[in-house]
């Protein structure tokens, strides 16, 4: 893509290589559990961890990366730890 940067910065921890339409990102996460359904109605707990992912974006007819089509390939990894009581 003439005149385009090789990579576009999104939110911190996320990027897109505009030459090969490869998205990658890593984000820290924190979850609080306060109740649920059925036998988990009194569930409480907390979790923290990291989610990371890579996706090969589809291309538009003009060759640019598509942000509206479903990615051609996506791999996500969740690594979490915490406690849950019910």
Backbone as CSV, one residue per row, in Angstrom:
resi,resn,N_x,N_y,N_z,CA_x,CA_y,CA_z,C_x,C_y,C_z
1,UNK,0.839,-1.159,0.000,0.000,0.000,0.000,0.892,1.231,0.000
2,UNK,0.998,1.907,-1.109,1.855,3.079,-1.194,1.447,4.134,-0.177
3,UNK,2.418,4.706,0.496,2.163,5.776,1.447,1.682,5.314,2.807
4,UNK,1.518,4.019,3.023,1.030,3.517,4.314,2.209,3.104,5.177
5,UNK,2.046,3.248,6.471,3.065,2.778,7.409,3.060,1.258,7.421
6,UNK,4.204,0.673,7.768,4.308,-0.784,7.813,3.485,-1.376,8.945
7,UNK,3.297,-0.620,10.010,2.525,-1.116,11.143,1.660,0.013,11.684
8,UNK,0.493,-0.341,12.099,-0.418,0.642,12.676,-0.559,0.347,14.158
9,UNK,-0.454,1.365,14.990,-0.619,1.191,16.430,-2.084,1.362,16.786
10,UNK,-2.586,0.477,17.610,-3.961,0.553,18.085,-3.901,0.933,19.551
11,UNK,-4.559,0.213,20.387,-4.457,0.396,21.825,-3.115,-0.158,22.289
12,UNK,-2.620,0.273,23.445,-1.360,-0.293,23.940,-1.428,-1.817,23.988
13,UNK,-0.405,-2.471,23.492,-0.356,-3.930,23.471,-0.907,-4.559,22.208
14,UNK,-1.442,-3.754,21.277,-2.016,-4.272,20.038,-1.339,-3.609,18.841
15,UNK,-1.157,-4.355,17.758,-0.586,-3.779,16.535,-1.065,-4.553,15.316
16,UNK,-0.945,-3.928,14.172,-1.273,-4.558,12.893,-0.157,-4.270,11.912
17,UNK,0.385,-5.315,11.304,1.343,-5.156,10.220,0.523,-5.005,8.943
18,UNK,0.538,-3.825,8.357,-0.305,-3.538,7.199,0.190,-4.184,5.908
19,UNK,1.447,-4.647,5.877,1.945,-5.321,4.675,1.397,-6.738,4.560
20,UNK,1.334,-7.442,5.687,0.848,-8.832,5.643,-0.487,-8.996,6.355
21,UNK,-1.079,-7.902,6.837,-2.382,-7.916,7.516,-2.402,-8.835,8.734
22,UNK,-1.319,-8.801,9.514,-1.229,-9.625,10.711,-1.497,-8.760,11.935
23,UNK,-2.546,-9.116,12.671,-2.891,-8.453,13.924,-2.267,-9.240,15.062
24,UNK,-1.723,-8.555,16.052,-1.251,-9.234,17.262,-1.510,-8.335,18.463
25,UNK,-1.740,-8.969,19.593,-2.000,-8.191,20.787,-1.948,-9.019,22.045
26,UNK,-1.664,-8.333,23.138,-1.639,-8.942,24.465,-2.278,-7.968,25.430
27,UNK,-3.116,-8.490,26.314,-3.807,-7.629,27.269,-3.900,-8.331,28.608
28,UNK,-3.635,-7.609,29.686,-3.829,-8.120,31.035,-5.323,-8.083,31.347
29,UNK,-5.798,-9.039,32.159,-7.209,-9.040,32.523,-7.381,-9.373,33.989
30,UNK,-8.490,-8.926,34.529,-8.843,-9.177,35.917,-10.352,-9.405,35.977
31,UNK,-10.781,-10.467,36.636,-12.196,-10.821,36.715,-12.626,-11.008,38.161
32,UNK,-13.808,-10.540,38.485,-14.426,-10.769,39.780,-15.685,-11.610,39.558
33,UNK,-15.858,-12.661,40.340,-17.043,-13.511,40.263,-17.920,-13.198,41.464
34,UNK,-19.172,-12.860,41.206,-20.127,-12.586,42.286,-21.465,-13.216,41.922
35,UNK,-21.581,-14.500,42.188,-22.839,-15.198,41.945,-22.896,-15.854,40.587
36,UNK,-23.974,-16.583,40.394,-24.197,-17.310,39.160,-25.585,-17.904,39.177
37,UNK,-25.763,-19.000,38.464,-27.068,-19.654,38.365,-26.993,-21.048,38.985
38,UNK,-28.129,-21.515,39.463,-28.207,-22.879,40.000,-27.271,-23.080,41.170
39,UNK,-26.479,-24.148,41.119,-25.572,-24.468,42.221,-24.467,-23.437,42.384
40,UNK,-24.314,-22.522,41.431,-23.284,-21.485,41.506,-23.845,-20.142,41.972
41,UNK,-25.071,-20.129,42.507,-25.719,-18.878,42.918,-24.887,-18.093,43.939
42,UNK,-24.166,-18.783,44.805,-23.364,-18.109,45.830,-21.873,-18.064,45.475
43,UNK,-21.546,-18.251,44.235,-20.138,-18.274,43.825,-19.475,-16.924,44.033
44,UNK,-18.238,-16.968,44.509,-17.410,-15.771,44.648,-15.988,-16.128,44.266
45,UNK,-15.256,-15.157,43.807,-13.859,-15.405,43.476,-13.277,-14.298,42.637
46,UNK,-12.015,-14.465,42.320,-11.327,-13.504,41.471,-10.258,-14.229,40.659
47,UNK,-10.022,-13.717,39.471,-9.031,-14.277,38.562,-8.242,-13.137,37.937
48,UNK,-6.998,-13.406,37.592,-6.207,-12.455,36.831,-5.366,-13.243,35.843
49,UNK,-4.945,-12.583,34.799,-4.142,-13.269,33.804,-3.903,-12.427,32.581
50,UNK,-3.611,-13.127,31.497,-3.253,-12.489,30.240,-3.982,-13.175,29.098
51,UNK,-4.445,-12.396,28.156,-4.976,-12.934,26.907,-4.108,-12.375,25.781
52,UNK,-3.714,-13.253,24.872,-2.934,-12.816,23.717,-3.518,-13.466,22.479
53,UNK,-3.354,-12.810,21.375,-3.912,-13.345,20.141,-3.197,-12.838,18.907
54,UNK,-3.339,-13.609,17.855,-2.836,-13.234,16.533,-3.919,-13.575,15.531
55,UNK,-4.061,-12.735,14.532,-5.070,-12.981,13.501,-4.531,-12.524,12.154
56,UNK,-4.772,-13.340,11.148,-4.459,-12.964,9.775,-5.733,-12.388,9.187
57,UNK,-5.742,-11.071,8.996,-6.934,-10.394,8.508,-7.173,-10.688,7.035
58,UNK,-8.433,-10.706,6.643,-8.787,-10.832,5.224,-8.403,-9.533,4.531
59,UNK,-8.394,-9.553,3.196,-8.064,-8.355,2.421,-9.289,-7.867,1.660
60,UNK,-9.342,-6.558,1.500,-10.348,-5.924,0.654,-9.953,-6.106,-0.801
61,UNK,-10.874,-5.905,-1.749,-10.539,-6.050,-3.169,-9.354,-5.194,-3.618
62,UNK,-9.131,-4.051,-2.940,-8.001,-3.191,-3.324,-6.680,-3.627,-2.690
63,UNK,-6.690,-4.732,-1.912,-5.472,-5.250,-1.306,-5.226,-4.768,0.111
64,UNK,-6.000,-3.817,0.603,-5.830,-3.323,1.970,-6.393,-4.336,2.968
65,UNK,-5.986,-4.200,4.209,-6.471,-5.086,5.270,-7.927,-4.768,5.588
66,UNK,-8.740,-5.798,5.731,-10.152,-5.606,6.052,-10.369,-5.697,7.550
67,UNK,-11.061,-4.694,8.093,-11.398,-4.690,9.510,-12.862,-5.062,9.725
68,UNK,-13.571,-5.412,8.654,-14.983,-5.771,8.761,-15.245,-7.239,8.440
69,UNK,-14.362,-7.885,7.702,-14.540,-9.295,7.382,-13.985,-10.171,8.505
70,UNK,-14.450,-11.400,8.565,-13.938,-12.369,9.524,-12.481,-12.666,9.179
71,UNK,-11.574,-12.716,10.179,-10.174,-13.039,9.890,-10.049,-14.399,9.208
72,UNK,-9.028,-14.538,8.397,-8.782,-15.822,7.729,-8.313,-16.874,8.720
73,UNK,-7.597,-16.439,9.747,-7.077,-17.342,10.776,-6.934,-16.545,12.068
74,UNK,-7.281,-17.161,13.193,-7.131,-16.496,14.491,-6.741,-17.527,15.537
75,UNK,-5.769,-17.173,16.384,-5.349,-18.024,17.484,-5.303,-17.149,18.731
76,UNK,-6.008,-17.566,19.787,-6.045,-16.826,21.046,-5.543,-17.730,22.168
77,UNK,-4.876,-17.118,23.135,-4.360,-17.870,24.279,-4.758,-17.130,25.553
78,UNK,-5.371,-17.853,26.471,-5.763,-17.308,27.770,-4.939,-18.005,28.841
79,UNK,-4.300,-17.241,29.707,-3.549,-17.793,30.841,-4.058,-17.071,32.082
80,UNK,-4.801,-17.765,32.916,-5.428,-17.159,34.085,-5.197,-18.007,35.323
81,UNK,-5.250,-17.355,36.473,-5.216,-18.080,37.737,-6.070,-17.317,38.740
82,UNK,-6.580,-18.036,39.730,-7.413,-17.394,40.731,-8.107,-18.404,41.612
83,UNK,-9.129,-17.920,42.313,-9.869,-18.783,43.226,-11.368,-18.661,42.936
84,UNK,-12.091,-19.742,43.209,-13.547,-19.760,43.053,-14.122,-20.595,44.186
85,UNK,-15.066,-20.018,44.898,-15.760,-20.722,45.979,-17.246,-20.729,45.694
86,UNK,-17.893,-21.867,45.989,-19.358,-21.929,45.832,-19.955,-22.946,46.780
